[in-house]
Structures are given as C-alpha cells and as structure tokens.
C-alpha cells in the first residue's frame, strides 16, 4: 500500500496538534482508503483521459498541430499529477 501524500492531511494539521493530530491523521487515512470504489473509478477515468490526449498528436494535417500537441502534453502532465494524489 502506497503512502498518502501529505496534501491529504493539510486540514488536519491546521486544526489539531500533538496526539490529537496523530489520531485525526489516522482517521483521515482510513476514510480515504476506505473509498476504494470511487478511487478506482476515478483512476480509470483519468487514465482514459490521458490516453485520449495522444489522439490529438495524430492529426498532422491540422495547421495548429504543434500548439495542440504542446497543450496535450501539458494536459497529460496535469492528469498524471492527479493520479499521484490518489491513494
């Protein structure tokens, strides 16, 4: 099981300190990991979106091909960032 990124615990760190923080972070991690159906489906949706960006690069005849290719690469980068956030 991979470790959750610290961004998941920002709200906990803002509200709690010490032992209370530790307990809250454990509860947050359990809640995030318990939602496996949504996480799995979201991961699949994002992966399909990443694959779809490659089709833009196949239309070489488009006068804006270079601009669209750069935009598609940027979109893939953002989508991969979202994948990293998922537990």
KEFIKE-857051 format. One record per atom (N, C-alpha, C, O, CB): residue in three letters; chain; x, y, z. Coordinates in steps of 0.001 Angstrom, whole numbers, plus 500000, padded with zeros to 6 digits. Atoms other than C-alpha are relative to their C-alpha. Glycine has a CB too. Layout:
{type=ALA	mol=A	c1=X	c2=Y	c3=Z} $
...
END
This chain:
{type=UNK	mol=A	c1=500856	c2=498833	c3=500000} $
{type=UNK	mol=A	c1=500000	c2=500000	c3=500000} $
{type=UNK	mol=A	c1=500909	c2=501238	c3=500000} $
{type=UNK	mol=A	c1=501812	c2=501373	c3=500825} $
{type=UNK	mol=A	c1=499022	c2=499993	c3=501236} $
{type=UNK	mol=A	c1=499164	c2=498806	c3=500059} $
{type=UNK	mol=A	c1=501469	c2=503330	c3=498983} $
{type=UNK	mol=A	c1=499596	c2=501022	c3=501063} $
{type=UNK	mol=A	c1=498461	c2=501044	c3=501538} $
{type=UNK	mol=A	c1=499918	c2=500630	c3=498614} $
{type=UNK	mol=A	c1=500211	c2=498987	c3=498965} $
{type=UNK	mol=A	c1=501806	c2=506194	c3=501429} $
{type=UNK	mol=A	c1=499236	c2=501180	c3=499400} $
{type=UNK	mol=A	c1=499529	c2=501619	c3=498288} $
{type=UNK	mol=A	c1=501360	c2=500472	c3=500606} $
{type=UNK	mol=A	c1=500755	c2=498840	c3=500467} $
{type=UNK	mol=A	c1=499319	c2=509035	c3=501098} $
{type=UNK	mol=A	c1=500884	c2=501236	c3=499990} $
{type=UNK	mol=A	c1=501730	c2=501414	c3=500867} $
{type=UNK	mol=A	c1=498764	c2=500237	c3=500882} $
{type=UNK	mol=A	c1=499257	c2=498753	c3=500040} $
{type=UNK	mol=A	c1=500746	c2=512365	c3=500055} $
{type=UNK	mol=A	c1=499536	c2=500910	c3=501133} $
{type=UNK	mol=A	c1=498395	c2=500831	c3=501587} $
{type=UNK	mol=A	c1=499829	c2=500696	c3=498633} $
{type=UNK	mol=A	c1=500284	c2=499133	c3=498857} $
{type=UNK	mol=A	c1=500893	c2=514993	c3=502769} $
{type=UNK	mol=A	c1=498852	c2=500974	c3=499747} $
{type=UNK	mol=A	c1=498252	c2=501483	c3=500694} $
{type=UNK	mol=A	c1=501236	c2=500773	c3=500369} $
{type=UNK	mol=A	c1=501078	c2=499060	c3=500314} $
{type=UNK	mol=A	c1=498359	c2=517168	c3=500949} $
{type=UNK	mol=A	c1=498650	c2=499527	c3=500560} $
{type=UNK	mol=A	c1=497766	c2=500342	c3=500823} $
{type=UNK	mol=A	c1=499897	c2=500190	c3=498484} $
{type=UNK	mol=A	c1=501242	c2=500535	c3=499450} $
{type=UNK	mol=A	c1=495616	c2=514850	c3=502236} $
{type=UNK	mol=A	c1=499795	c2=500413	c3=501461} $
{type=UNK	mol=A	c1=498676	c2=500341	c3=501967} $
{type=UNK	mol=A	c1=499994	c2=498481	c3=499885} $
{type=UNK	mol=A	c1=500077	c2=499724	c3=498563} $
{type=UNK	mol=A	c1=496385	c2=515963	c3=505806} $
{type=UNK	mol=A	c1=500102	c2=501489	c3=500351} $
{type=UNK	mol=A	c1=500219	c2=501834	c3=501527} $
{type=UNK	mol=A	c1=501093	c2=499251	c3=500710} $
{type=UNK	mol=A	c1=499871	c2=498558	c3=499734} $
{type=UNK	mol=A	c1=496573	c2=519771	c3=505430} $
{type=UNK	mol=A	c1=498959	c2=500508	c3=500988} $
{type=UNK	mol=A	c1=499294	c2=501235	c3=501924} $
{type=UNK	mol=A	c1=499884	c2=500781	c3=498703} $
{type=UNK	mol=A	c1=501063	c2=499537	c3=499104} $
{type=UNK	mol=A	c1=493220	c2=520368	c3=507115} $
{type=UNK	mol=A	c1=500195	c2=499462	c3=501411} $
{type=UNK	mol=A	c1=499927	c2=500165	c3=502386} $
{type=UNK	mol=A	c1=498629	c2=499578	c3=499465} $
{type=UNK	mol=A	c1=499745	c2=500588	c3=498680} $
{type=UNK	mol=A	c1=494129	c2=518012	c3=509961} $
{type=UNK	mol=A	c1=501085	c2=500795	c3=500733} $
{type=UNK	mol=A	c1=500945	c2=501108	c3=501915} $
{type=UNK	mol=A	c1=500421	c2=498510	c3=499864} $
{type=UNK	mol=A	c1=498897	c2=499259	c3=499372} $
{type=UNK	mol=A	c1=497393	c2=519867	c3=510608} $
{type=UNK	mol=A	c1=499576	c2=501411	c3=500406} $
{type=UNK	mol=A	c1=500112	c2=501965	c3=501365} $
{type=UNK	mol=A	c1=501196	c2=500074	c3=499049} $
{type=UNK	mol=A	c1=500471	c2=498660	c3=499671} $
{type=UNK	mol=A	c1=495550	c2=523197	c3=510628} $
{type=UNK	mol=A	c1=499130	c2=500009	c3=501261} $
{type=UNK	mol=A	c1=499086	c2=501012	c3=501975} $
{type=UNK	mol=A	c1=499220	c2=500577	c3=498828} $
{type=UNK	mol=A	c1=500959	c2=500042	c3=498886} $
{type=UNK	mol=A	c1=493035	c2=522060	c3=513279} $
{type=UNK	mol=A	c1=500526	c2=499314	c3=501261} $
{type=UNK	mol=A	c1=500096	c2=499640	c3=502367} $
{type=UNK	mol=A	c1=498756	c2=499301	c3=499554} $
{type=UNK	mol=A	c1=499597	c2=500836	c3=498879} $
{type=UNK	mol=A	c1=494886	c2=519595	c3=515504} $
{type=UNK	mol=A	c1=501493	c2=500086	c3=500267} $
{type=UNK	mol=A	c1=502276	c2=500466	c3=499397} $
{type=UNK	mol=A	c1=499608	c2=498565	c3=499746} $
{type=UNK	mol=A	c1=498589	c2=500036	c3=499590} $
{type=UNK	mol=A	c1=498167	c2=519284	c3=517397} $
{type=UNK	mol=A	c1=500253	c2=498748	c3=500825} $
{type=UNK	mol=A	c1=499331	c2=498176	c3=501405} $
{type=UNK	mol=A	c1=500383	c2=501275	c3=500810} $
{type=UNK	mol=A	c1=499566	c2=501097	c3=499132} $
{type=UNK	mol=A	c1=500099	c2=516522	c3=519136} $
{type=UNK	mol=A	c1=499317	c2=498677	c3=499734} $
{type=UNK	mol=A	c1=499150	c2=498263	c3=498587} $
{type=UNK	mol=A	c1=499776	c2=500370	c3=501409} $
{type=UNK	mol=A	c1=500620	c2=501322	c3=500081} $
{type=UNK	mol=A	c1=498405	c2=513222	c3=519864} $
{type=UNK	mol=A	c1=498661	c2=500058	c3=499250} $
{type=UNK	mol=A	c1=498302	c2=499137	c3=498517} $
{type=UNK	mol=A	c1=499791	c2=499426	c3=501410} $
{type=UNK	mol=A	c1=501280	c2=499824	c3=500684} $
{type=UNK	mol=A	c1=495073	c2=514543	c3=518630} $
{type=UNK	mol=A	c1=500208	c2=500044	c3=498476} $
{type=UNK	mol=A	c1=499403	c2=499505	c3=497716} $
{type=UNK	mol=A	c1=499298	c2=501297	c3=500488} $
{type=UNK	mol=A	c1=499665	c2=499939	c3=501422} $
{type=UNK	mol=A	c1=496698	c2=515290	c3=515254} $
{type=UNK	mol=A	c1=500284	c2=498602	c3=499456} $
{type=UNK	mol=A	c1=499798	c2=498234	c3=498387} $
{type=UNK	mol=A	c1=501213	c2=500919	c3=499771} $
{type=UNK	mol=A	c1=499655	c2=501362	c3=500425} $
{type=UNK	mol=A	c1=498104	c2=511771	c3=515014} $
{type=UNK	mol=A	c1=498736	c2=499156	c3=499833} $
{type=UNK	mol=A	c1=498584	c2=498442	c3=498842} $
{type=UNK	mol=A	c1=500957	c2=499336	c3=501022} $
{type=UNK	mol=A	c1=501250	c2=500756	c3=500065} $
{type=UNK	mol=A	c1=494689	c2=510259	c3=515756} $
{type=UNK	mol=A	c1=499153	c2=500433	c3=498816} $
{type=UNK	mol=A	c1=498573	c2=499600	c3=498119} $
{type=UNK	mol=A	c1=499209	c2=500166	c3=501293} $
{type=UNK	mol=A	c1=500806	c2=499483	c3=501105} $
{type=UNK	mol=A	c1=492967	c2=512511	c3=513245} $
{type=UNK	mol=A	c1=500598	c2=499602	c3=498654} $
{type=UNK	mol=A	c1=499861	c2=499270	c3=497726} $
{type=UNK	mol=A	c1=499881	c2=501527	c3=500093} $
{type=UNK	mol=A	c1=499351	c2=500393	c3=501253} $
{type=UNK	mol=A	c1=495531	c2=511748	c3=510530} $
{type=UNK	mol=A	c1=499747	c2=498515	c3=499703} $
{type=UNK	mol=A	c1=499541	c2=498141	c3=498548} $
{type=UNK	mol=A	c1=501523	c2=500282	c3=500069} $
{type=UNK	mol=A	c1=500306	c2=501422	c3=500180} $
{type=UNK	mol=A	c1=494987	c2=508008	c3=511083} $
{type=UNK	mol=A	c1=498558	c2=499820	c3=499532} $
{type=UNK	mol=A	c1=498282	c2=499005	c3=498651} $
{type=UNK	mol=A	c1=500237	c2=499223	c3=501313} $
{type=UNK	mol=A	c1=501407	c2=500075	c3=500397} $
{type=UNK	mol=A	c1=491221	c2=508518	c3=510813} $
{type=UNK	mol=A	c1=499818	c2=500483	c3=498562} $
{type=UNK	mol=A	c1=499047	c2=499898	c3=497801} $
{type=UNK	mol=A	c1=499124	c2=500835	c3=500955} $
{type=UNK	mol=A	c1=500075	c2=499487	c3=501369} $
{type=UNK	mol=A	c1=491666	c2=510569	c3=507638} $
{type=UNK	mol=A	c1=500502	c2=498965	c3=499013} $
{type=UNK	mol=A	c1=499876	c2=498728	c3=497979} $
{type=UNK	mol=A	c1=500807	c2=501294	c3=499861} $
{type=UNK	mol=A	c1=499443	c2=501006	c3=500907} $
{type=UNK	mol=A	c1=493857	c2=507911	c3=506063} $
{type=UNK	mol=A	c1=499046	c2=498822	c3=499839} $
{type=UNK	mol=A	c1=498859	c2=498330	c3=498726} $
{type=UNK	mol=A	c1=501360	c2=499509	c3=500513} $
{type=UNK	mol=A	c1=500956	c2=501101	c3=500077} $
{type=UNK	mol=A	c1=491346	c2=505177	c3=506914} $
{type=UNK	mol=A	c1=498809	c2=500382	c3=499123} $
{type=UNK	mol=A	c1=498355	c2=499576	c3=498310} $
{type=UNK	mol=A	c1=499521	c2=499603	c3=501409} $
{type=UNK	mol=A	c1=501153	c2=499540	c3=500781} $
{type=UNK	mol=A	c1=488499	c2=507232	c3=505413} $
{type=UNK	mol=A	c1=500337	c2=500091	c3=498515} $
{type=UNK	mol=A	c1=499544	c2=499682	c3=497668} $
{type=UNK	mol=A	c1=499519	c2=501365	c3=500512} $
{type=UNK	mol=A	c1=499592	c2=499867	c3=501399} $
{type=UNK	mol=A	c1=490411	c2=507989	c3=502219} $
{type=UNK	mol=A	c1=500175	c2=498626	c3=499372} $
{type=UNK	mol=A	c1=499706	c2=498387	c3=498260} $
{type=UNK	mol=A	c1=501306	c2=500813	c3=499884} $
{type=UNK	mol=A	c1=499750	c2=501346	c3=500542} $
{type=UNK	mol=A	c1=491491	c2=504385	c3=501737} $
{type=UNK	mol=A	c1=498726	c2=499148	c3=499934} $
{type=UNK	mol=A	c1=498637	c2=498241	c3=499107} $
{type=UNK	mol=A	c1=501049	c2=499283	c3=500851} $
{type=UNK	mol=A	c1=501235	c2=500777	c3=499981} $
{type=UNK	mol=A	c1=488014	c2=503033	c3=502537} $
{type=UNK	mol=A	c1=499153	c2=500245	c3=498753} $
{type=UNK	mol=A	c1=498311	c2=499419	c3=498399} $
{type=UNK	mol=A	c1=499195	c2=500334	c3=501245} $
{type=UNK	mol=A	c1=500806	c2=499651	c3=501161} $
{type=UNK	mol=A	c1=486579	c2=504728	c3=499482} $
{type=UNK	mol=A	c1=500633	c2=499442	c3=498722} $
{type=UNK	mol=A	c1=500936	c2=500191	c3=497793} $
{type=UNK	mol=A	c1=499837	c2=501529	c3=499898} $
{type=UNK	mol=A	c1=499277	c2=500630	c3=501108} $
{type=UNK	mol=A	c1=488129	c2=502235	c3=497058} $
{type=UNK	mol=A	c1=499241	c2=500024	c3=498680} $
{type=UNK	mol=A	c1=499862	c2=500122	c3=497622} $
{type=UNK	mol=A	c1=500320	c2=498584	c3=500353} $
{type=UNK	mol=A	c1=500774	c2=500016	c3=501242} $
{type=UNK	mol=A	c1=485285	c2=502156	c3=494531} $
{type=UNK	mol=A	c1=500166	c2=501326	c3=499257} $
{type=UNK	mol=A	c1=500458	c2=501341	c3=498062} $
{type=UNK	mol=A	c1=498506	c2=499728	c3=500293} $
{type=UNK	mol=A	c1=499868	c2=498689	c3=500633} $
{type=UNK	mol=A	c1=485398	c2=505881	c3=493853} $
{type=UNK	mol=A	c1=501431	c2=500215	c3=499525} $
{type=UNK	mol=A	c1=501652	c2=500712	c3=498421} $
{type=UNK	mol=A	c1=499583	c2=501121	c3=500974} $
{type=UNK	mol=A	c1=498598	c2=499835	c3=500365} $
{type=UNK	mol=A	c1=489195	c2=505892	c3=493833} $
{type=UNK	mol=A	c1=500335	c2=499199	c3=498751} $
{type=UNK	mol=A	c1=500991	c2=499704	c3=497840} $
{type=UNK	mol=A	c1=500906	c2=499578	c3=501154} $
{type=UNK	mol=A	c1=499720	c2=500862	c3=501148} $
{type=UNK	mol=A	c1=489368	c2=503006	c3=491394} $
{type=UNK	mol=A	c1=499375	c2=500557	c3=498726} $
{type=UNK	mol=A	c1=500015	c2=500595	c3=497676} $
{type=UNK	mol=A	c1=499483	c2=498582	c3=500259} $
{type=UNK	mol=A	c1=500677	c2=499458	c3=501184} $
{type=UNK	mol=A	c1=486832	c2=504530	c3=489036} $
{type=UNK	mol=A	c1=500618	c2=501318	c3=499554} $
{type=UNK	mol=A	c1=500770	c2=501566	c3=498358} $
{type=UNK	mol=A	c1=498512	c2=500197	c3=500284} $
{type=UNK	mol=A	c1=499356	c2=498738	c3=500341} $
{type=UNK	mol=A	c1=488445	c2=507944	c3=489200} $
{type=UNK	mol=A	c1=501347	c2=499751	c3=499326} $
{type=UNK	mol=A	c1=501692	c2=500426	c3=498356} $
{type=UNK	mol=A	c1=500182	c2=500866	c3=501256} $
{type=UNK	mol=A	c1=498717	c2=500360	c3=500612} $
{type=UNK	mol=A	c1=491827	c2=506380	c3=488421} $
{type=UNK	mol=A	c1=499788	c2=499552	c3=498547} $
{type=UNK	mol=A	c1=500533	c2=499958	c3=497656} $
{type=UNK	mol=A	c1=500698	c2=498876	c3=500818} $
{type=UNK	mol=A	c1=500293	c2=500467	c3=501358} $
{type=UNK	mol=A	c1=490306	c2=504629	c3=485377} $
{type=UNK	mol=A	c1=499596	c2=501142	c3=499075} $
{type=UNK	mol=A	c1=500014	c2=501186	c3=497918} $
{type=UNK	mol=A	c1=498898	c2=498955	c3=500034} $
{type=UNK	mol=A	c1=500429	c2=498847	c3=500801} $
{type=UNK	mol=A	c1=488668	c2=507840	c3=484157} $
{type=UNK	mol=A	c1=501202	c2=500859	c3=499611} $
{type=UNK	mol=A	c1=501334	c2=501266	c3=498456} $
{type=UNK	mol=A	c1=498967	c2=500848	c3=500778} $
{type=UNK	mol=A	c1=498822	c2=499173	c3=500275} $
{type=UNK	mol=A	c1=491909	c2=509796	c3=484448} $
{type=UNK	mol=A	c1=500928	c2=499307	c3=499007} $
{type=UNK	mol=A	c1=501461	c2=499955	c3=498106} $
{type=UNK	mol=A	c1=500756	c2=500310	c3=501304} $
{type=UNK	mol=A	c1=499137	c2=500728	c3=500932} $
{type=UNK	mol=A	c1=493899	c2=507069	c3=482676} $
{type=UNK	mol=A	c1=499434	c2=500028	c3=498581} $
{type=UNK	mol=A	c1=500196	c2=500139	c3=497621} $
{type=UNK	mol=A	c1=500178	c2=498550	c3=500462} $
{type=UNK	mol=A	c1=500624	c2=499895	c3=501324} $
{type=UNK	mol=A	c1=491386	c2=507103	c3=479784} $
{type=UNK	mol=A	c1=500180	c2=501402	c3=499427} $
{type=UNK	mol=A	c1=500416	c2=501564	c3=498230} $
{type=UNK	mol=A	c1=498503	c2=499649	c3=500077} $
{type=UNK	mol=A	c1=499788	c2=498620	c3=500457} $
{type=UNK	mol=A	c1=491664	c2=510895	c3=479612} $
{type=UNK	mol=A	c1=501431	c2=500203	c3=499515} $
{type=UNK	mol=A	c1=501662	c2=500902	c3=498528} $
{type=UNK	mol=A	c1=499683	c2=500995	c3=501127} $
{type=UNK	mol=A	c1=498601	c2=499912	c3=500420} $
{type=UNK	mol=A	c1=495449	c2=510580	c3=479396} $
{type=UNK	mol=A	c1=500163	c2=499362	c3=498621} $
{type=UNK	mol=A	c1=500793	c2=499946	c3=497739} $
{type=UNK	mol=A	c1=500933	c2=499311	c3=501034} $
{type=UNK	mol=A	c1=499913	c2=500686	c3=501296} $
{type=UNK	mol=A	c1=495145	c2=508083	c3=476535} $
{type=UNK	mol=A	c1=499361	c2=500839	c3=498891} $
{type=UNK	mol=A	c1=499874	c2=500888	c3=497773} $
{type=UNK	mol=A	c1=499317	c2=498618	c3=500076} $
{type=UNK	mol=A	c1=500698	c2=499195	c3=501011} $
{type=UNK	mol=A	c1=492705	c2=510378	c3=474721} $
{type=UNK	mol=A	c1=500851	c2=501172	c3=499512} $
{type=UNK	mol=A	c1=500701	c2=501609	c3=498372} $
{type=UNK	mol=A	c1=498681	c2=500522	c3=500565} $
{type=UNK	mol=A	c1=499174	c2=498862	c3=500415} $
{type=UNK	mol=A	c1=495260	c2=513194	c3=474655} $
{type=UNK	mol=A	c1=500976	c2=499613	c3=498890} $
{type=UNK	mol=A	c1=501419	c2=500480	c3=498137} $
{type=UNK	mol=A	c1=500772	c2=500556	c3=501197} $
{type=UNK	mol=A	c1=499073	c2=500427	c3=501045} $
{type=UNK	mol=A	c1=497502	c2=511107	c3=472386} $
{type=UNK	mol=A	c1=499383	c2=500081	c3=498606} $
{type=UNK	mol=A	c1=500106	c2=500239	c3=497622} $
{type=UNK	mol=A	c1=500463	c2=498584	c3=500270} $
{type=UNK	mol=A	c1=500649	c2=499944	c3=501312} $
{type=UNK	mol=A	c1=494917	c2=511139	c3=469580} $
{type=UNK	mol=A	c1=500154	c2=501368	c3=499347} $
{type=UNK	mol=A	c1=500132	c2=501470	c3=498120} $
{type=UNK	mol=A	c1=498523	c2=499656	c3=500129} $
{type=UNK	mol=A	c1=499802	c2=498650	c3=500527} $
{type=UNK	mol=A	c1=495421	c2=514895	c3=469191} $
{type=UNK	mol=A	c1=501288	c2=500065	c3=499185} $
{type=UNK	mol=A	c1=501363	c2=500781	c3=498186} $
{type=UNK	mol=A	c1=500037	c2=501034	c3=501149} $
{type=UNK	mol=A	c1=498693	c2=499959	c3=500651} $
{type=UNK	mol=A	c1=499013	c2=514261	c3=468150} $
{type=UNK	mol=A	c1=500023	c2=499281	c3=498658} $
{type=UNK	mol=A	c1=500995	c2=499407	c3=497915} $
{type=UNK	mol=A	c1=501035	c2=499401	c3=500904} $
{type=UNK	mol=A	c1=500027	c2=500765	c3=501240} $
{type=UNK	mol=A	c1=497968	c2=512029	c3=465244} $
{type=UNK	mol=A	c1=499515	c2=500811	c3=498798} $
{type=UNK	mol=A	c1=499688	c2=500381	c3=497657} $
{type=UNK	mol=A	c1=499124	c2=498794	c3=500174} $
{type=UNK	mol=A	c1=500555	c2=499182	c3=501090} $
{type=UNK	mol=A	c1=496338	c2=514800	c3=463185} $
{type=UNK	mol=A	c1=501059	c2=500989	c3=499493} $
{type=UNK	mol=A	c1=501011	c2=502180	c3=499798} $
{type=UNK	mol=A	c1=498726	c2=500768	c3=500481} $
{type=UNK	mol=A	c1=498882	c2=499188	c3=500485} $
{type=UNK	mol=A	c1=499464	c2=516084	c3=461418} $
{type=UNK	mol=A	c1=499565	c2=501084	c3=499014} $
{type=UNK	mol=A	c1=500264	c2=502084	c3=498851} $
{type=UNK	mol=A	c1=501031	c2=499110	c3=499346} $
{type=UNK	mol=A	c1=500472	c2=499053	c3=501011} $
{type=UNK	mol=A	c1=497428	c2=517931	c3=458772} $
{type=UNK	mol=A	c1=499411	c2=501269	c3=500610} $
{type=UNK	mol=A	c1=499271	c2=502282	c3=499925} $
{type=UNK	mol=A	c1=498968	c2=499337	c3=499120} $
{type=UNK	mol=A	c1=500590	c2=498836	c3=499321} $
{type=UNK	mol=A	c1=495913	c2=520312	c3=461315} $
{type=UNK	mol=A	c1=501026	c2=501122	c3=500070} $
{type=UNK	mol=A	c1=502150	c2=500907	c3=500524} $
{type=UNK	mol=A	c1=499508	c2=499625	c3=501429} $
{type=UNK	mol=A	c1=499043	c2=498888	c3=499954} $
{type=UNK	mol=A	c1=497516	c2=523754	c3=460979} $
{type=UNK	mol=A	c1=500452	c2=500364	c3=501426} $
{type=UNK	mol=A	c1=501521	c2=500947	c3=501609} $
{type=UNK	mol=A	c1=499386	c2=501217	c3=499345} $
{type=UNK	mol=A	c1=499659	c2=499686	c3=498607} $
{type=UNK	mol=A	c1=497512	c2=524096	c3=464777} $
{type=UNK	mol=A	c1=500554	c2=498768	c3=500705} $
{type=UNK	mol=A	c1=500503	c2=498685	c3=501932} $
{type=UNK	mol=A	c1=498765	c2=500534	c3=500756} $
{type=UNK	mol=A	c1=499534	c2=501263	c3=499443} $
{type=UNK	mol=A	c1=499060	c2=520644	c3=465280} $
{type=UNK	mol=A	c1=501026	c2=500201	c3=501114} $
{type=UNK	mol=A	c1=500930	c2=499580	c3=502173} $
{type=UNK	mol=A	c1=500596	c2=499144	c3=498905} $
{type=UNK	mol=A	c1=498938	c2=499803	c3=499002} $
{type=UNK	mol=A	c1=502124	c2=521907	c3=467150} $
{type=UNK	mol=A	c1=499436	c2=500564	c3=501302} $
{type=UNK	mol=A	c1=499792	c2=500104	c3=502388} $
{type=UNK	mol=A	c1=501086	c2=500941	c3=499448} $
{type=UNK	mol=A	c1=500613	c2=499397	c3=498818} $
{type=UNK	mol=A	c1=500079	c2=524058	c3=469526} $
{type=UNK	mol=A	c1=499148	c2=498976	c3=500747} $
{type=UNK	mol=A	c1=499187	c2=498911	c3=501975} $
{type=UNK	mol=A	c1=499145	c2=501216	c3=499603} $
{type=UNK	mol=A	c1=500854	c2=501014	c3=499379} $
{type=UNK	mol=A	c1=497608	c2=521226	c3=470159} $
{type=UNK	mol=A	c1=500832	c2=498896	c3=500643} $
{type=UNK	mol=A	c1=500453	c2=498358	c3=501683} $
{type=UNK	mol=A	c1=499046	c2=499399	c3=498964} $
{type=UNK	mol=A	c1=499124	c2=501024	c3=499438} $
{type=UNK	mol=A	c1=500440	c2=518763	c3=470755} $
{type=UNK	mol=A	c1=500606	c2=500468	c3=501318} $
{type=UNK	mol=A	c1=500695	c2=499703	c3=502277} $
{type=UNK	mol=A	c1=501109	c2=499640	c3=499007} $
{type=UNK	mol=A	c1=499452	c2=499437	c3=498759} $
{type=UNK	mol=A	c1=502002	c2=521036	c3=473351} $
{type=UNK	mol=A	c1=498922	c2=500031	c3=501085} $
{type=UNK	mol=A	c1=499182	c2=499691	c3=502239} $
{type=UNK	mol=A	c1=500561	c2=501429	c3=499754} $
{type=UNK	mol=A	c1=501108	c2=499958	c3=499036} $
{type=UNK	mol=A	c1=498608	c2=521520	c3=475017} $
{type=UNK	mol=A	c1=499673	c2=498596	c3=500517} $
{type=UNK	mol=A	c1=499398	c2=498420	c3=501703} $
{type=UNK	mol=A	c1=498746	c2=500632	c3=499354} $
{type=UNK	mol=A	c1=500294	c2=501371	c3=499587} $
{type=UNK	mol=A	c1=498018	c2=517745	c3=475054} $
{type=UNK	mol=A	c1=501053	c2=499494	c3=500984} $
{type=UNK	mol=A	c1=500724	c2=498812	c3=501955} $
{type=UNK	mol=A	c1=499928	c2=499072	c3=498775} $
{type=UNK	mol=A	c1=498933	c2=500414	c3=499079} $
{type=UNK	mol=A	c1=501400	c2=517158	c3=476706} $
{type=UNK	mol=A	c1=499815	c2=500651	c3=501370} $
{type=UNK	mol=A	c1=500030	c2=500016	c3=502402} $
{type=UNK	mol=A	c1=501386	c2=500364	c3=499423} $
{type=UNK	mol=A	c1=500243	c2=499300	c3=498728} $
{type=UNK	mol=A	c1=500573	c2=519771	c3=479346} $
{type=UNK	mol=A	c1=498816	c2=499374	c3=500741} $
{type=UNK	mol=A	c1=498845	c2=499221	c3=501962} $
{type=UNK	mol=A	c1=499737	c2=501509	c3=499750} $
{type=UNK	mol=A	c1=501164	c2=500627	c3=499378} $
{type=UNK	mol=A	c1=497194	c2=518163	c3=479961} $
{type=UNK	mol=A	c1=500376	c2=498648	c3=500616} $
{type=UNK	mol=A	c1=499933	c2=498321	c3=501717} $
{type=UNK	mol=A	c1=498872	c2=499821	c3=498965} $
{type=UNK	mol=A	c1=499558	c2=501288	c3=499452} $
{type=UNK	mol=A	c1=498829	c2=514741	c3=480410} $
{type=UNK	mol=A	c1=500778	c2=500204	c3=501301} $
{type=UNK	mol=A	c1=500630	c2=499437	c3=502252} $
{type=UNK	mol=A	c1=500873	c2=499245	c3=498972} $
{type=UNK	mol=A	c1=499214	c2=499727	c3=498795} $
{type=UNK	mol=A	c1=501210	c2=516244	c3=482943} $
{type=UNK	mol=A	c1=499085	c2=500274	c3=501192} $
{type=UNK	mol=A	c1=499319	c2=499765	c3=502288} $
{type=UNK	mol=A	c1=500945	c2=501196	c3=499769} $
{type=UNK	mol=A	c1=500947	c2=499679	c3=498929} $
{type=UNK	mol=A	c1=498318	c2=517633	c3=484995} $
{type=UNK	mol=A	c1=499232	c2=498748	c3=500424} $
{type=UNK	mol=A	c1=499053	c2=498506	c3=501617} $
{type=UNK	mol=A	c1=499017	c2=501105	c3=499545} $
{type=UNK	mol=A	c1=500744	c2=501216	c3=499673} $
{type=UNK	mol=A	c1=496356	c2=514379	c3=484786} $
{type=UNK	mol=A	c1=500864	c2=499008	c3=500776} $
{type=UNK	mol=A	c1=500379	c2=498341	c3=501689} $
{type=UNK	mol=A	c1=499471	c2=499346	c3=498724} $
{type=UNK	mol=A	c1=499098	c2=500899	c3=499260} $
{type=UNK	mol=A	c1=499388	c2=512392	c3=485943} $
{type=UNK	mol=A	c1=500201	c2=500499	c3=501431} $
{type=UNK	mol=A	c1=500349	c2=499706	c3=502361} $
{type=UNK	mol=A	c1=501368	c2=499885	c3=499279} $
{type=UNK	mol=A	c1=499902	c2=499420	c3=498647} $
{type=UNK	mol=A	c1=499692	c2=514777	c3=488891} $
{type=UNK	mol=A	c1=498788	c2=499566	c3=500831} $
{type=UNK	mol=A	c1=498922	c2=499210	c3=502002} $
{type=UNK	mol=A	c1=500089	c2=501567	c3=499934} $
{type=UNK	mol=A	c1=501203	c2=500444	c3=499295} $
{type=UNK	mol=A	c1=496102	c2=513935	c3=489809} $
{type=UNK	mol=A	c1=500086	c2=498524	c3=500368} $
{type=UNK	mol=A	c1=499664	c2=498135	c3=501457} $
{type=UNK	mol=A	c1=498759	c2=500253	c3=499144} $
{type=UNK	mol=A	c1=499834	c2=501421	c3=499688} $
{type=UNK	mol=A	c1=496891	c2=510219	c3=489603} $
{type=UNK	mol=A	c1=500902	c2=499790	c3=501211} $
{type=UNK	mol=A	c1=500659	c2=498903	c3=502029} $
{type=UNK	mol=A	c1=500572	c2=499260	c3=498794} $
{type=UNK	mol=A	c1=499096	c2=500126	c3=498861} $
{type=UNK	mol=A	c1=499733	c2=510699	c3=492062} $
{type=UNK	mol=A	c1=499309	c2=500330	c3=501318} $
{type=UNK	mol=A	c1=499693	c2=499816	c3=502369} $
{type=UNK	mol=A	c1=501203	c2=500903	c3=499813} $
{type=UNK	mol=A	c1=500726	c2=499623	c3=498779} $
{type=UNK	mol=A	c1=497309	c2=512252	c3=494548} $
{type=UNK	mol=A	c1=499100	c2=498887	c3=500510} $
{type=UNK	mol=A	c1=498782	c2=498833	c3=501698} $
{type=UNK	mol=A	c1=499171	c2=501240	c3=499748} $
{type=UNK	mol=A	c1=500910	c2=501065	c3=499585} $
{type=UNK	mol=A	c1=495091	c2=509193	c3=494581} $
{type=UNK	mol=A	c1=500709	c2=498978	c3=500881} $
{type=UNK	mol=A	c1=501886	c2=498681	c3=500676} $
{type=UNK	mol=A	c1=499398	c2=499309	c3=498777} $
{type=UNK	mol=A	c1=499388	c2=501003	c3=499115} $
{type=UNK	mol=A	c1=495699	c2=506639	c3=497316} $
{type=UNK	mol=A	c1=500208	c2=498685	c3=499272} $
{type=UNK	mol=A	c1=500712	c2=497727	c3=499859} $
{type=UNK	mol=A	c1=499131	c2=499774	c3=501245} $
END
